[in-house]
């Protein structure tokens, strides 16, 4: 049985998963060249909470490019977007234990067109093929992530951000206030 915990990474400003005493970053990106925990302050809080929900096997609000029981473990440090190459595993959440298996790039086709050659330092080669955790310990780790997400300092969408303005308009329309003039 593997061990899982969470700690705060001051350098990256993120809640990072720790597996068997080593951060996932140390395991899959020892050169610190491309990725970060999906629970980094540089990302918006709401999508982070949706990502955390997937770790609890609630896949109802996740990106529709992901399939099955996929969860993202390590994401592009600049944007976190699936298209940049995010490391994922399949999640099996049982009553007594939790299993992560089949490391792969998130949202990729199940059958690649050509087999890829192994590259030294490739995160897919560095990530264990299967990790099994006690369910109680896994739940405690997720509770720690949730506590970090509740702290002040996480990015919010500014009121003048175009995305926020569109969201406010949609909310107003859905709320039945579509006859009112838009005020910015």
N, C-alpha and C positions, 0 to 999 in steps of 0.2 A: 504494500500500500504506500502510495506517495503522500507527501505532506504538502499542504497549501497554506499560504498566508498572504498578507498584503502589507506593504510598507510605503511610506511617502518617499519619493525620489525628488530631492530638493533641486538637483541640477535640471531635471526635465519637468519639474512641477507637475507630477502625476502620481496617482495611486497605482503602484505596480504590483503585479502578482509575483509571488515568490514560491517557487516549486523546489522542494527538497533543499531549502536553504539558499537557493540561487534565484535571482530575479529572472523573469522570462527574457528580459533584454540581454542579460549575460549569457543565457543559453542560446538564443536564436540570432542575436546580433552583437557578438562579442566586440566587434570593431566599432560599434555604435555608429553605423554608417547610414542606416535608412529608416529605422522605425522607432516607435514609442508605444507605450501602453495606450489602449483606446480611452483610458480614463485620465487624460491630460487636461490641464487648465486651459490650454490653447483652443480646445474644442468647446462648443456650446453645451450648456448643462442639459438641456432637454434631450438632444440626441444621445448624450451619455447615459441618461436614465433609461432610454429605450435599449441601449446596448446592454446595460446591466440587467434589464428584464430578460434579454435573450439568454443570459447566463443562468437564469432561473427557468428556462425552457418556455418562456412566453414569447412566441415568435410573431404575434399578431401585428406589431407595429414596426417591424424591421424592414430594411431595404428589400424591395421585391426582387432584386437581382440575386439575393441569397436564397438557398434552398435547403430543404430538409431540416436538419438540426444543427446547421452551421453556426458557429460563434467566432467572432474575430478576437484574436489574442494580441496581435502586434500590428500596428497600422503605420501608414506613411506619416512621418513626423511633421511634414509640412501641412497636409490637408486632411489626412485620415480617410480619403476617398477610396472606395473599393477599386476603382480603375488604376490606382497607383501600385497596387500589389499589397494586400493586407493578408497576413498569415492567419489561417483559420483552422479549426478542428471540428469534428463532429462531437456533439454533446449527447451523452446518455445519462439522464438524471434519474437515478433510482431512489428508492426509499432509504437504503443503507449506504449506497456508494454512488459516486459520480465518475464517469469515464470520459476522458477526452481521447479521441482516436483520429486516425487518418489525417495527419497534417497536410494542408494543401493551401493554395492561394484562394482567397475568398472569391466567391461568385465565378469561379472558373468552370468550364464545361467538365463533366465527369470523365470524359474520354478525350485527352489531348490528341491533336492531329498526328503529331510525331513524338515519339519518346524523347525526352530531353536528356542531354548528357548531364551527369552529376558535376557540379561546380564546387570546388573547395570553398567552404564557408557558407554554402547555400543554406538558408534557414530551414528548408524542408529536410535537409540532411542532418541538421543539428538538433531539430526538435524530436524528442522521443516519439515513437510511433503510437504509444498508448501510455496514458497516465491515469491512475485510479486513485481517487481520494475518498476518505470517509465523508459521508453526507453532512454530518454535524460540523466538521471542520470546514468544509466547503461553504456551508451557509454562514459560518462565522466570518470567513474571508469576504464574502459578498456584503455582509453587514458593515464591515470596515470600509469597503469601497463606498457604500451608501453614506456612511458618516463623513467621509472625505467630500463627497459631492454636496453635502449639506452645508459645508463651511462657506463663509463669504469669500469672494474673489474669483468665482467662476464666471466666465464670459456670459453676458446676456446680450441679446440683440438690441442695439441702441434704438431709441424711438424714431430717429430720423433715417434709419437704415431702410433702403428700398424694400427689402424682404419683410421687414416689420410693418411698413406701410401697407403692403399688399395683404399681409395677414390680418391687419386691423380692418381693412375694407371687406375682406371675406367674412370675418367675424360679424361685422355690422350687418352685412347682407343676410347672413344666415340667421342672425338674431331678429330679423324682421324690421330693421331700420333702413331698408334700402331706399325709401322715399326721401330720406334726409340728405342734405348736401354733405359732401365729404369735406371734412375740415382737417387740415394738416397742422 
